[in-house]
Amino acid sequence: MGRHDFFSRFAPRPSRLRFAVTRVAVFVLVLIVLAWIGLSILLAPPPGSTELETVPLVSEPSAAPPLSPPGQSSPPGSTPPASAQPAAGALTVHVVGAVKKPGVYVLAPGSRIIDAVEAAGGMAKKAAPEQLNLAAPLTDGQQVVMPRAGKAAGGDVGQPPSSASPGAGSKVSLNTADAQELQQLPGIGPSLAARIIEFRTKNGPFTSLSDLDAVSGIGPSILANLEGLAEP
């Protein structure tokens, strides 16, 4: 009995044995998990660098060249590009005579003769604006003639009429002739010549000989005498 009691006393109890085994098992399991995590980190490939998405730079389309501002003259013999064509309703006029920059100009709708003169650089030193109605409205295709000092409605004061006769094969142009040239026509004196110039300045160029009937002082008899001698 004494020997049996001795071994029973010092033999490990079952509960303690199970607790020790459990702790060892848990410790081993933790080591295994840590070792697996460490190997995963060491063996896993490094993450690829994220490339930034490149956005191609697209240049904005070049803006169309601006239209010539109203009043700007086009160089002689040059053809403006399609984008520089006059806008709808614009007036293209030819300014000549006593102005600083004679030429063809594009003006805004509703412009008047004074606008055309200013577009042509203004009046020259010898201009005679009192002989021209600067407030008259313009028409598309009109020619504006600024008189010079010393001329009466387009003709030199005291200058004799030209020796050229309208009946000698050439016709007098009602739209470009000055007062002296108009007076070569039968029945047209200084006053009627001035009225013709004033009428075409206010209302635009003549389109036919019969348009002269609208000028004050010109009737059917004068028109009949002008047949074959004058043209628009």
C-alpha positions in Angstrom: 0.0 0.0 0.0 2.8 2.4 0.7 4.3 2.0 -2.8 1.0 2.4 -4.5 0.2 5.6 -2.6 3.6 7.0 -3.5 3.1 6.7 -7.3 -0.5 7.9 -7.0 0.7 11.0 -5.3 3.3 12.0 -7.8 1.6 10.8 -11.0 0.3 13.7 -13.2 -3.4 14.3 -13.1 -5.3 13.8 -16.3 -6.7 17.4 -16.4 -3.3 18.9 -16.2 -2.0 16.6 -18.9 -4.8 17.7 -21.3 -4.2 21.4 -20.5 -0.5 21.0 -21.3 -1.2 19.2 -24.5 -3.7 21.9 -25.6 -1.3 24.7 -24.9 1.4 22.9 -26.9 -1.0 22.4 -29.8 -2.1 26.0 -29.8 1.5 27.2 -29.7 2.4 24.9 -32.6 -0.6 26.1 -34.6 0.3 29.7 -34.0 3.8 29.0 -35.2 2.5 27.3 -38.3 0.2 30.3 -39.1 3.0 32.8 -38.6 5.4 30.7 -40.7 2.7 30.6 -43.5 2.2 34.3 -43.4 5.9 35.0 -43.5 6.4 32.7 -46.5 3.5 34.3 -48.3 5.0 37.7 -47.9 8.5 36.6 -48.9 7.4 34.6 -51.9 4.6 36.8 -53.2 5.7 39.0 -56.2 5.8 42.8 -55.5 2.8 44.6 -56.7 3.2 46.1 -60.1 3.4 49.8 -60.3 0.2 51.4 -61.4 0.8 53.3 -64.6 -0.9 56.6 -64.9 -3.2 56.8 -67.7 -1.8 59.1 -70.3 -4.3 61.4 -72.0 -3.1 62.6 -75.4 -3.1 66.3 -75.7 -5.4 67.3 -78.5 -4.8 70.8 -79.8 -7.9 72.8 -80.3 -8.8 73.5 -83.9 -7.4 76.8 -84.9 -10.0 79.6 -85.0 -11.1 80.8 -88.4 -9.5 84.1 -89.4 -11.8 87.0 -88.4 -13.8 88.7 -91.0 -12.5 91.9 -92.3 -14.0 94.6 -90.0 -16.5 96.9 -91.7 -14.6 99.6 -93.6 -11.5 97.6 -94.3 -10.4 97.6 -97.9 -9.4 94.5 -99.7 -6.0 94.6 -101.6 -6.6 95.0 -105.4 -6.6 91.8 -107.2 -6.8 89.6 -104.1 -9.7 87.2 -103.5 -10.7 86.9 -99.9 -11.1 83.4 -98.4 -14.6 81.9 -98.1 -14.6 82.6 -94.3 -13.9 86.3 -95.0 -16.8 86.8 -97.4 -19.1 89.7 -96.4 -21.8 88.8 -94.0 -25.4 88.7 -95.3 -26.8 92.2 -95.8 -23.3 93.8 -95.8 -22.8 96.6 -98.3 -19.8 96.6 -100.6 -19.1 100.1 -102.0 -16.4 101.8 -104.0 -15.1 105.0 -102.6 -13.1 107.3 -104.9 -12.4 111.0 -105.2 -11.0 113.3 -102.5 -10.5 110.6 -99.8 -7.3 109.5 -98.2 -7.6 105.8 -99.0 -9.8 105.2 -102.1 -10.8 101.6 -102.5 -13.6 99.0 -102.1 -15.0 98.7 -98.6 -17.5 96.4 -96.8 -19.8 98.3 -94.5 -22.6 97.2 -92.2 -26.2 97.3 -93.4 -27.8 100.7 -93.1 -24.6 102.6 -93.5 -24.6 106.0 -95.0 -22.2 107.9 -97.3 -20.4 109.5 -94.3 -19.6 105.9 -93.1 -18.0 105.1 -96.5 -15.9 108.3 -96.4 -14.7 107.5 -92.9 -13.9 103.9 -93.9 -11.7 105.3 -96.7 -9.6 107.2 -94.2 -11.7 110.4 -94.2 -11.7 113.4 -96.5 -8.6 114.6 -98.3 -7.5 118.2 -97.8 -9.1 119.4 -101.0 -12.4 117.6 -100.5 -15.7 119.5 -101.0 -18.2 117.7 -98.8 -20.8 120.4 -99.2 -21.3 119.1 -102.8 -22.3 115.6 -101.5 -25.1 114.5 -99.3 -23.2 112.7 -96.6 -26.4 111.5 -94.9 -27.7 109.6 -97.9 -28.0 105.8 -97.4 -25.8 103.5 -99.3 -26.7 100.6 -101.5 -24.7 97.5 -102.3 -22.4 98.0 -105.3 -22.6 101.8 -105.1 -19.7 104.1 -106.1 -19.2 107.1 -103.8 -17.4 110.0 -105.4 -16.1 112.7 -103.0 -15.9 115.9 -105.0 -12.7 118.0 -104.8 -12.7 121.8 -104.1 -12.8 123.8 -107.3 -15.2 121.4 -108.9 -18.9 121.7 -109.2 -20.7 118.4 -108.7 -17.9 116.5 -110.2 -16.7 118.9 -113.0 -13.9 121.4 -112.9 -15.2 124.9 -112.6 -14.5 126.8 -115.8 -13.2 123.7 -117.6 -14.6 123.5 -121.1 -16.6 120.4 -122.0 -14.7 117.5 -123.3 -14.2 117.4 -127.0 -15.5 113.8 -127.1 -19.0 113.6 -128.4 -21.4 111.0 -127.1 -22.5 110.3 -130.6 -19.1 109.4 -131.8 -19.4 105.8 -130.8 -19.2 106.1 -127.0 -22.1 106.4 -124.6 -22.2 108.5 -121.5 -22.4 106.4 -118.4 -25.1 107.7 -116.1 -23.5 106.1 -113.0 -19.9 107.3 -113.5 -20.1 110.5 -115.6 -19.4 113.8 -113.8 -21.4 116.9 -114.4 -19.4 118.1 -117.4 -19.8 114.7 -119.1 -23.6 114.7 -118.4 -23.9 118.1 -119.9 -22.8 116.8 -123.2 -26.1 115.0 -123.5 -28.9 116.9 -125.3 -31.3 118.6 -122.9 -29.0 118.2 -119.9 -27.8 121.4 -118.4 -25.9 122.1 -115.2 -29.0 121.9 -113.0 -30.2 118.6 -114.4 -26.6 117.2 -114.3 -26.5 118.0 -110.6 -29.9 116.4 -110.0 -28.8 113.2 -111.8 -25.7 113.0 -109.6 -27.7 113.7 -106.5 -30.3 111.1 -107.4 -27.8 108.3 -108.0 -26.0 109.2 -104.8 -29.2 108.9 -102.7 -30.8 106.0 -104.5 -27.9 104.0 -105.9 -26.8 103.4 -109.5 -29.2 103.5 -112.4 -30.2 100.2 -113.9 -31.7 101.4 -117.1 -32.1 104.6 -119.1 -35.7 104.8 -118.1 -34.7 105.3 -114.5 -33.9 108.9 -115.4 -37.7 109.6 -115.5 -37.6 109.6 -111.7 -35.2 112.6 -111.7 -37.0 115.9 -111.3 -37.0 117.9 -114.6 -36.5 114.9 -116.9 -39.5 113.8 -119.0 -40.3 111.6 -121.9 -39.0 114.1 -124.5 -35.5 114.3 -122.9 -35.5 110.5 -122.5 -36.2 110.1 -126.2 -33.3 112.4 -127.1 -31.0 110.3 -124.9 -31.7 107.0 -126.7 -28.4 105.7 -128.0 -26.3 108.4 -126.3 -26.5 107.3 -122.6 -26.4 104.1 -120.7 -26.4 103.0 -117.0 
